[in-house]
Amino acid sequence: MKSKEFMDKDVFALDEKIGTVKEIGIDPEEWKITHLEIELEKDIAESVLGAKKGGVRNMLAISALEQGVARWTDKGLHLKASKDQLHMYLRPVIET
């Protein structure tokens, strides 16, 4: 797959849409993908992160994408994690 095929695709947790892929994070020293930056749905940002507004971006750890933990379909990225488990994979976006 090409990186542009990931952009603006939906991300699901147990078939519930949680957000949309906006960026791919890469460690330039190791030359490996470290995370996907996703824009969370407002209700997900509120319930998982306690955010009070929409448009919240967060980093989805690459460990959420390991074989057997996620699958790619024509609808987007499907994680085998519930909303309650998302805190294990999400990290705040650090602006530089």
ZIGI-V197835 format. One record per residue. N is the residue number from 1. PSI is psi in whole degrees, -180 to 180 (* if undefined). Layout:
N/PSI
N/PSI
This chain:
1/148
2/151
3/-36
4/-19
5/-18
6/-29
7/135
8/21
9/150
10/151
11/132
12/145
13/113
14/49
15/10
16/126
17/128
18/-17
19/-166
20/137
21/129
22/-33
23/161
24/125
25/133
26/135
27/111
28/-21
29/-37
30/-15
31/47
32/153
33/132
34/-30
35/166
36/133
37/123
38/146
39/117
40/148
41/149
42/-46
43/-32
44/-45
45/-38
46/-48
47/-35
48/-40
49/-11
50/13
51/144
52/4
53/164
54/177
55/19
56/129
57/147
58/158
59/123
60/116
61/145
62/-25
63/-23
64/-12
65/7
66/155
67/134
68/-17
69/-23
70/157
71/150
72/132
73/180
74/-16
75/-19
76/-155
77/125
78/117
79/142
80/60
81/144
82/169
83/-37
84/-20
85/-7
86/-31
87/-24
88/-24
89/-17
90/141
91/146
92/145
93/130
94/116
95/136
96/*
